Amino acid sequence: MRLRNLQVIIFAGLFLFNSFQLSGQELWTLEKCIEHATKENLNVKQSLLQNYLAKRNFAISKSKFFPIVNASVNTGYNWGRNFDSNTFLFTNDRTSSSGVTISSSIDIFNGFSKLN
């Protein structure tokens, strides 16, 4: 008997839950249907994406005319035993080194390959 009551309660709950879901639908006008169709159209989305990519490619092609500048900094520290060939003795040496490099390059003429 308890199982039968539980089944009835579950069935009634599902029925009421479904009726609440169905009552949430709204009526669409023709204008709203057209607006939704144009907003969700894959061709429109694809053309917007292609337009965005074309603008980005144009900006990248303009940046190819800028000069290229590279810079680097390095440092090193060495220590250990070394053989001195003048005195024929081993010496403990410590050496540190550092350097800075800056370079730049620019194409003067490259056969119009950078023009878009």
Secondary structure as UniProt FT lines:
FT   HELIX           2..22
FT   TURN            23..24
FT   HELIX           30..40
FT   HELIX           42..63
FT   TURN            64..65
FT   STRAND          68..84
FT   TURN            85..88
FT   STRAND          89..105
FT   TURN            111..114
//
